[in-house]
Amino acid sequence: MERQAHILHLLEETYRGARPALRFTSPYELLVAVILSAQCTDERVNKVTEVLFRDYNTPERMLTLSQEALEKYIYSCGFYRNKAAHILSASREILEKFGGEVPSDLEALRSLAGVGRKTANVVFSVAFGGDAIAVDTHVFRVSNRLGLAEGKTPEKVEEGLMQVIPKDKWSAAHHWLIWHGRKVCHSQNPECGKCCLSELCPSKK
């Protein structure tokens, strides 16, 4: 636990104040952007949503689009058929069950059709200031490599991180791990030579 606490301290010192790279102006825009970000760069998502959100930035407006029309907007994000279906199904439920407002309760977010655990956790923590750890590919990779939380599934890694990170730092630590994965601990060719955690990392080259 002492090594893990030291790792978290160094991550906090290095990435203090880190925020999402996705651009959004409302919980709904964030929800859509996070759905689009699966296996896609935030830079690409931002380019797509800059156009999409001009006319379709609420559940009501989004549902005026057909599946095929939405697919054309988001094609470059990849997996566009599934993502379009998820956006439309979530939008429909937000209208029908929550009066058109994205719910601020974590379980309600997770209940939305088309919204996975990671997406719900991001919206809950970023849009509503809740305590949650969203395990994306960066968080999953970095947590396993550092031995912070080891697991073969995102759920297992999330459980492990919740045990070693104080609850009031869950949301912040999620961003520290993401940015470390983006800047240093790449999936291919991690830059161990410039890593602030190299002396503490069991996976160091």
N, C-alpha and C positions, 0 to 999 in steps of 0.2 A: 504493500500500500504506500510505503514511503516513496518508492520509485515512481509510482503512478501519480502521487501528489506532486512530485517534482516536475514530472512531464506536464501536468496540467498548469502548474505555475508558469513554466517557460512558454507554453502555448498562449496563456493569457497575456504575458508580457509582450509577446511578439505580435499578437493579433487582436489586442484590445480594441474594442469598438467596431470589430468587423461586422459588416451588414450584408444582406443579400445583394447579388449583382443584378437580379431581375428588377425591371422597372415596373412600378404599379402605383395606382393612386387610390385603390380601394381594396377591401378584402376579396371582392369578387374578381377583380383584375389579377390579384395575387394568386387566387385559386386556379384560374385559367392558365396563368403563366407557369405555375408549378406543374400542372398536368402536362403542358407542352415541353417542359424541361427534361422529362425522362429520356435518358440516352441522347441528349441534345445539349449543345452549349448554351449558356445564358446569353451570349452575344447573339446567337442566331434567334433565340426566342425573343429577345428585345427588338430585333429588326421586324419580326413577324407581328408582334403585338403592337408595335408602333402604328402599323397600318390597320390591323384588326380592331383595335380599341377606339379608333376614330369614330366608328359607327356602331360597334357591337361590344360595349363595355358594361352591360347589365344583363341579367338573365333574360329579361323581357326582349331586349334587342337581339341577343344571341339566338333566341328561339325563333326569330323571324328567318333565320338561315336554314336551309336544308342541310342534311348531312353532306351532300356533294358540294354545296357552295362553301361550307366551312372547310372542307378538305382542301379546296383550292387555296384558301388563305394560309393554311398551316402546313401545306405539302412539304416545305423545305425542312420542317422540324423532324421528319421521319415518323414512322408508325402513325401516319396521319389518319388512317381510317379508325383505328382504335381510339386515338386521342380525340377525334371529332365526336365519336360516339360517347365518350366519357364526359366531354364538356357539355354536350347537349343533355345527357341524362342527369348530370349534376344540376344543371341550370333548371331543368324541369322540376326536380325535387325541391330546389331552393324556392321556387315559385309556389309549388303546391303545398309544401309542408312548413315552410318558414316565412311565408309572406313576402318573398322576394329578397330577403336579407340573408346573407351568409351567416349561419349560426356560429356563435362564439363559444359554444360548448364542445369540448373535444369529442365526446362520444357521438354527439349529433353530427359533427363534421365527418367522423369515420363512418357514419351510417349512410352518407350520401352515395347514391349509385354512381359509380365511375370514379370515386375518390378513394385512393388507397391510404394505408396507414402513414406513409411518409408524407404524402401531400397534406393530409389532415394535420399532422404534427407541425409542419412548416406554417400553415395558415394560423393555427392556434397560437404558436409562439411568436410569429412575426407580426401578424395583423392584430392579435388580441392580447399580446404580452403574457401569454400563458407559459407554464413550465413544461417543455417537451423536448425530446431529442429525436430529430428526424435523421434516419440513417440512409443516406444516399450512397452512391458508389465510392465517393471520396471518404466519407466517414467510415464506411465499412472497411475499405482498404487500410486506411491509416490506423484505425483502432486495432485491427488485427496485427499489423506490422509492429506497432509499438507495444503490443501486449497489454493495451489499456483494457480492451474487452475483446475476447476471442470468441468466434462463433462462425458457423457455416451459413447462417441466415441473418438477414437484417434484424429480425426480431430478437435473436439471441444476442447480437451485438448491442442492440438497444437496451436489453435487460442488464447486460454487463455494465454499460456506461452509466445507467441509472444508479447502479450500486457504488461506483467509484467517484462519481461527480456529485457534489452537493446540489440539491434540487434547485436552489436559486441561481445556479450557474448552468443548468441544462441547456437552455436556449443559446446562451452565449458560447458555450463550449462546442455546440453543433457548428457554429460559424468558424470557430478557431480551427477545427478539424477539417472543414471544407477548404478553407484558404490554405492550410498547410498542404493538403493534397493537391491543390491547384498549382501552388507556387514552388513546392519543393519535392514532396513525396509522390511523384508522378507514378502512374500505373506502369509505364515503361521507363527505364533509366532514371530512377529517383536520384536526386542530387544530394547524396549523403554527405558529400564533402562540405556543403554549405548549410547543413541542417543543424539547427540549434539544439536538437535532441539526439545527435549522433552518439554521444557517450552513454545515453540511456536506452538506446534502441537495440533490441535483440535481433533485429533484422538487418542491421547495418552491414553493408557490403564488406 
